[in-house]
Amino acid sequence: MRLKGVVAVGVAGLVALGGGLAPSALAQDAKPAQEKGVTAGPIVTSLGPFREAVSVPVLLSGQTIVIEPGGQTGKQRHLVPTFIYVLEGTLTTNSEGGRVGVAGVQYHTVGQAYSDPAGVWHNHSNTGIAPVKYLLLLVATPGATTTEKAKGDD
């Protein structure tokens, strides 16, 4: 009788502490959550895959930019690889040089992406009637200068 009492107290203690060993044993046998209701698609780019190679420790930073109708960023160049993804409107990019397909005027609309080549002077503008909004991501080493605005003589 005394042994039955000790066993009963032990079982009651395990149940009071969360069910004893049974839940953890069941958790080990449970299957991991499976993907459900997720759709992934490629990022549409105007120049194909991004070709900027990075082989050092980097920081990824970014911001959303809104350009009102008739507005522009002004002549600038990014000194690090960048990635732009258009969220609203049509972004007009006028680049002064760069690899084939970059130089000149390009138009990027909702859902399209673009990579400003490092060191190429450009101006982003909004020639439409609605605001343009885009995500700008910058890939740089810690403390690096990422963007240079043109001075009067550039």
N, C-alpha and C positions, 0 to 999 in steps of 0.2 A: 504494500500500500504506500509505503513511504516513497519508493521509486516512482510509482505512478504520479504521485503528488509533485515530485521534483520535475518530471517530464512535462506535466501539465503547466506548471509555472514557467518553464523554459519556453514552451510553445506559445503561451500567452504573451510572454515578453517579446518574442520575435514578431508576432502579429501586431503588437502595439508599436513596434519600431518600424512599421512599414511593410509588413508582410514577409519578413524573414528573407530567405534566400530565393524564393520563387521568382520575384520580379526581375532580379538581376540575371538569373539563369534564363528567363524568357527573353530578356533584352539581348543577350548574346546570340540567340537564335533568330531574332527579328531581321527581316531583310531591310537594306538601306532604302531610303526614300527614292522613288523612281521619278524621272522627269515626266511631267504631265501638263499639257496646255501651253507649251512654250514653242514659239516660232523664232528662229534666228535667220537673218538674211545677210547677204554681203553688203558692205558699204560701197555705194556707188561713187566712183571717182572719175574725174575727167581725164586723167592721165594713166590709168591702170594702177598697179600696186605702188605703194610708197617705197621709195628707193633710198631714203636717208639711212645710212649705216651708223649705228651707235655701239661703241665697244668699251665705254668707261662707265663708272657709276654715275647715274643721272637722277635728277629730280623731275617729276612730271608736275607741271603747274598749268593753270589755265584760267579762263574767264569767259563770260558770255559778253558779246559785243552787240550793241544795237546801233544801227545807222539809220537816222531819219531820212525820209525822201529828200534828195538833193544833197545829202551829207557825204562825207568822205573821211578816211583816216589820215589823209595827207601822205606825202611821199615818205616811205619808211622801208627799212629792211630788218629782217629777223636774223640775228647772228647765230641762231641755233635752229635745229629742225623744228618745224611746226606742223600742226594738223588742224584743219578747219572743217567743221561740219555745219552746214546751213540748216537752221531750225525754222526760219520764216523768211519769206520774200525771195528776191533774186539778188545775189551779191555779184557785183561787177569787179573784176580784178584786172588791173593794167600793170603788167610787169615789164621792166626794162632789161631784157635779156633772160638768160637761163637756158636750160636744155630745150630741145625741140618740144613744142607743145606748151611751153610755159610763156615764152616771150609774147608780148602783145596783150590784147583784150580777151578775157574769158568771162563766161557767165556761169554761175553756180546757183542752182535753185534748191528748194526744200528737199532734204534727203541726200543731197550730193556732198561730196567731200573733196578737199583740195589740200595739197601740201605746198606751202610757200618754200621754195628752195632757199637755204641759208645763204645770206649775202646778196641776194638779188633785190634791187630797189623795186618797190611796187606801191600802188595806191588802191585800196579797197573803197568802193563807192556804192551808192544806192541811186540808180537812175530811174527807179520805179516810183509808184504812187503810194506804196505801203512801206512801213519800216522793214528793215532787214535785220534779222537776229541770227548770230552764229556763235558756235562754240569754238574757242581758240585754245588749243593745247600746245604747250611749249616743252620741249625736252632739252634740259640743260644740266650742266654740272653745278654743284652748290656754289652760290655767289656769282655766277656768270651774268654778264649783261646780255639780255635776250633780244632787245629791240633798240634800233637806232632810228631817230627821226632825222630827216634831211634838214640841213641848215640852208640858208639863203643861197649859197654858192654850189650846192650839191646837185 
